[in-house]
Amino acid sequence: MTPRTRQPGLTLVEVVISTAILALLGMILARIYVASQSAYSTGTGRVALQQRARQTMQRLTPRLIQAVPATDTQDAIYTPDDLLPMTSKVAYTIPAEPFDPRSPTYHEKWILFEQSTGLVTTNADTPGEADLVLARNIHWLGLEVLSPNSVKITVVVQAPLRDVGGNTRDQEYRVQTTVMIPYYATR
Amino acid sequence: MKRPGRRRGTVLLLAIFFLVILNFLALALLDLLPLELRAAGRNRLETAAFLAADSGVLHALAFIEDRVSRGETPLPDDATSYVLRGETGDWNWEATLTADPQTPPRGTGTIRVYEIHSLASLDGVAYRAVRALARQETFARYAWFEDQRRSDLVITTSNYHIDGPFHSNSRIRILVPPGFYDQNLTPTFESEVTTVESHDTPDGVAYQGTPPYDSQGNPLPERYRKIFRGGRESLRTGARRIELPTDSGALARAAQGQSSVTPSTRGVHLGQDASSEGLSGGLTVVGDVDSMVLAVEEGGNRSVTIKQGHSTTKVVEVTDTAITDPDGNPVLRGSTILYKPDGTFTVHSGLTNGLIYGTGNIRDLQGVNKGKRTVAVDMAANKEIVLGGSLTRADTPVGQTPEGGRDSLGLVAYNVRIPTSVAQTVNPPTDIYAAILAGTKGSEGGFYVDSWETRTPGRIRLYGGLMMGYKPAWASVDSVEGTVLNGVTVDSTYDPNLASSPPPHFPTIGKFRVLRYQEEAPSVD
């Protein structure tokens, strides 16, 4: 029988090993913490990016659904002739104010995207007034008239975001929708 | 004695500590998920809300169109406002129809306008609203309309060119001259063709000559496109019947305005306000008219000169430039002067509503029209308008297609006739800029050419539309060659502005057109 002795202190080896293990664990935790921090900020950045794309879409849709053709032989929405490279543009007609339903007049509206500035603009509802900026910082806006009653909108936004590896590079978010012009459903 | 394993507690503490930290990290990441979900969910909700509100508008339109087509007033009891409710899935919509100030019973307008406000809600919460404005369509939307066609008349592909909507409550027969399909002519029908009845043929149309289908009745697209621009698809038989009015009582009331007494003495009467000297209607002409000339005065003001026997009445509307009356007093813009046959005159504030209504025949109508105007006669009493010469517009050079609806003219009569003094030659033709409605439901009223069998070939160039109760013969045509031997041909150029901006109080059809459509923030009122 081994005689019961007082519990001895930790050996140097034990202390070294346990410190090393603790340090390792701490380092791993720190890594996880940093990685999740960056994942979080990347995530919120992505959400903000998506939000920007969706907001742009939400600003365009209510405008386009107002399109009503000036006469039966014209379309409510169309691609204008004066289209320049690296831009997209769609034109449509809306009732002009003051509006007399028995003798209506219509006003031509347009929505223009220029890639050089990243701006989405539209002309004012009242002729002569300044153009309005609908969205900024847009990478690409596609405005494609598919048929007289529908237009396909593609919004592409970009922002520099950190990826999993911790490198910062441009990330892209794209939303696409087809807006049906309600006027045609009533014909 | 000390308890063994005391150190194990430290391990547990450490483990809990690390677990808590890891948990926090995981939770932080999870936090992002609902953000995305919420955004996507809101998107979906908004789309669904819009669709629900939109279905309210569609339902409201279908509701009034259905009632009008059954001969009822658009809203039950001809109310000024009416609410419809319905469901689309989990969504509820509430569509409120409101008559505009000129629509009966609020006004005397014949072309009705309703505002539709549709509100979509889910579980009692309003999400989206849509506001639309719908106006009744008029007969002016057609390039060509015929109620009936009794004799074996033909529409020949070389003499007719109809570049707008065509409708027949009857059926049609088309003459196809030999070699027609080999030629490169403009298609006879540029737009939709609808007929209520049909011939017992593969497509419901009787062809005199080679039909555009093969012996088995299969359509030959190449041939169809030579007759109809849109091909076989633009021809539809079995369409809904569209009835012409039976009388012009609504126009008489609109011309009378708020005047409480119906004009009965022979002569020209202005529709006046019930209380003041101001105008609220148009002109009512009691008795036959020997001549009516529409003109533009110096300064751009519009006028009409009406002769009845030895009496001449002139009405000048100061639309553009202020003038002085015969006494030297200034007459401001927006006033109307009535020069009476006895040499006196009266000045009234306001302009007419553009309606000239005659209780008798108008035996000679011609001139230049400015502003929107409708000249109508009592259709129920079989009254007619005889064209005495060209009818042009101030806003359009003769021979050109109108670019807007500012000076559009409508003619409404039981018969509209072309006398032998008009359209005597093919070149130059007689120009008529008007939407012409001639004839009542099921009657023989229509657009007539006097002595068509014997007169030398002449031509009417019509910019507008021709709506007829009865389509009589106008010309005799060589049935093989398609060339005109006698009579008058009508070259029509459709004016789409007449559909979107019709002449005032022009007779209406059961359809409504949406003039304005917008989404708005919901407001529960």
Chai-1 contact restraints between the chains, C-beta under 6 A:
chainA,res_idxA,chainB,res_idxB,connection_type,confidence,min_distance_angstrom,max_distance_angstrom,comment,restraint_id
A,S36,B,L25,contact,1.0,0.0,6.0,A-B,restraint_1
A,S36,B,L29,contact,1.0,0.0,6.0,A-B,restraint_2
A,Y40,B,A28,contact,1.0,0.0,6.0,A-B,restraint_3
A,G43,B,L32,contact,1.0,0.0,6.0,A-B,restraint_4
A,V47,B,L35,contact,1.0,0.0,6.0,A-B,restraint_5
A,P62,B,E519,contact,1.0,0.0,6.0,A-B,restraint_6
A,Q66,B,Y517,contact,1.0,0.0,6.0,A-B,restraint_7
A,Q66,B,Q518,contact,1.0,0.0,6.0,A-B,restraint_8
A,T71,B,P496,contact,1.0,0.0,6.0,A-B,restraint_9
A,T71,B,N497,contact,1.0,0.0,6.0,A-B,restraint_10
A,T71,B,S500,contact,1.0,0.0,6.0,A-B,restraint_11
A,D72,B,P496,contact,1.0,0.0,6.0,A-B,restraint_12
A,D72,B,A499,contact,1.0,0.0,6.0,A-B,restraint_13
A,T73,B,P496,contact,1.0,0.0,6.0,A-B,restraint_14
A,P95,B,R516,contact,1.0,0.0,6.0,A-B,restraint_15
A,P101,B,V113,contact,1.0,0.0,6.0,A-B,restraint_16
A,P101,B,L133,contact,1.0,0.0,6.0,A-B,restraint_17
A,P101,B,R135,contact,1.0,0.0,6.0,A-B,restraint_18
A,P101,B,L515,contact,1.0,0.0,6.0,A-B,restraint_19
A,R102,B,I111,contact,1.0,0.0,6.0,A-B,restraint_20
A,S103,B,S501,contact,1.0,0.0,6.0,A-B,restraint_21
A,P104,B,L515,contact,1.0,0.0,6.0,A-B,restraint_22
A,P182,B,D54,contact,1.0,0.0,6.0,A-B,restraint_23
A,P182,B,Y517,contact,1.0,0.0,6.0,A-B,restraint_24
A,Y183,B,V514,contact,1.0,0.0,6.0,A-B,restraint_25
A,Y183,B,Y517,contact,1.0,0.0,6.0,A-B,restraint_26
A,T186,B,L61,contact,1.0,0.0,6.0,A-B,restraint_27
A,T186,B,V514,contact,1.0,0.0,6.0,A-B,restraint_28
